Every structure is written in structure tokens, then in C-alpha cells.
Amino acid sequence: MDLVSVLATVILVTTIGTMVVGVGAYVAFKLRDKRKPAKGKSSVGQGAGLQEPIFLKPYTPAKLVQPAAMAEKR
């Protein structure tokens, strides 16, 4: 077997393996998507009911001093 045949076989097996893993991941995603969460079994937010979304306060820098205003102060 020459080098080209070996490389072609490796590329073919890798491509087929990638497709199989992709289809498996898609099936697992669809199965997880269909499953409904059990009531009261969730560890997230136990006993708190619905939680309000948490938003971060945006950073607003202090007003910048204009270079012309700094020159006038001197």
C-alpha cells in the first residue's frame, strides 16, 4: 500500500467518524430538548420560585476634561 492510499483511508475514516459524532450529538440534543424538567427536582433556585434576571450596571466613565479646558486652567 502506498502513502497516498493510506492518507486517503485516514481522511475517509476521519470524515465518517466526524459525521457519526455530529449525528449522535444532534440526536442527544433533540432528546434533551424533548425531556421536560421535573417539578421540584431542580437544584437551581430551589424554593425561590421564579427568579428575576440579574443585569449588570453598565460602566459609565466620569466626564473627561477637555484638553482646551486644561490649558485654560494653567
C-alpha positions as CSV (number, residue, x, y, z in Angstrom):
1,M,0.0,0.0,0.0
2,D,1.5,3.3,-1.0
3,L,1.4,6.5,1.1
4,V,-1.5,8.1,-0.9
5,S,-3.8,5.2,-0.2
6,V,-3.0,5.3,3.5
7,L,-3.7,9.0,3.7
8,A,-6.9,8.7,1.7
9,T,-8.1,6.0,4.0
10,V,-7.2,8.0,7.1
11,I,-9.1,11.1,5.7
12,L,-12.1,8.9,4.8
13,V,-12.3,7.3,8.2
14,T,-11.9,10.6,10.0
15,T,-14.6,12.2,7.9
16,I,-17.1,9.3,8.5
17,G,-16.2,9.4,12.2
18,T,-16.9,13.1,12.4
19,M,-20.3,12.7,10.7
20,V,-21.2,9.9,13.1
21,V,-20.3,12.1,16.1
22,G,-22.2,15.0,14.7
23,V,-25.4,12.9,14.2
24,G,-25.0,11.5,17.7
25,A,-24.7,15.0,19.2
26,Y,-27.8,16.1,17.3
27,V,-29.8,13.2,18.5
28,A,-28.7,13.8,22.1
29,F,-29.6,17.4,21.8
30,K,-33.1,16.6,20.5
31,L,-33.6,14.0,23.2
32,R,-32.6,16.5,25.9
33,D,-34.8,19.2,24.3
34,K,-37.9,16.9,24.4
35,R,-37.4,16.0,28.0
36,K,-39.4,18.2,30.4
37,P,-37.8,19.2,33.7
38,A,-39.3,17.5,36.7
39,K,-41.1,19.8,39.1
40,G,-39.3,20.3,42.4
41,K,-36.2,18.4,41.3
42,S,-34.2,21.3,40.0
43,S,-31.2,22.4,42.2
44,V,-31.2,25.8,40.6
45,G,-33.4,28.3,42.5
46,Q,-34.9,25.8,44.9
47,G,-37.7,27.2,46.9
48,A,-37.3,30.6,45.4
49,G,-39.9,30.3,42.6
50,L,-39.2,32.4,39.6
51,Q,-36.1,34.5,39.8
52,E,-35.7,37.9,38.3
53,P,-33.0,38.3,35.7
54,I,-29.7,39.8,37.0
55,F,-28.4,42.7,35.0
56,L,-25.0,44.3,35.5
57,K,-24.8,48.0,35.8
58,P,-23.1,49.5,32.8
59,Y,-19.9,51.3,33.4
60,T,-20.0,55.0,32.5
61,P,-16.8,56.8,33.0
62,A,-16.7,60.3,34.5
63,K,-16.8,63.1,32.1
64,L,-13.5,63.6,30.5
65,V,-11.8,67.0,30.9
66,Q,-11.3,68.6,27.5
67,P,-7.6,69.4,26.7
68,A,-8.5,73.0,25.9
69,A,-10.1,73.4,29.4
70,M,-6.9,72.1,31.0
71,A,-4.8,74.6,29.0
72,E,-7.0,77.5,30.2
73,K,-6.6,76.5,33.9
74,R,-2.8,76.8,33.6
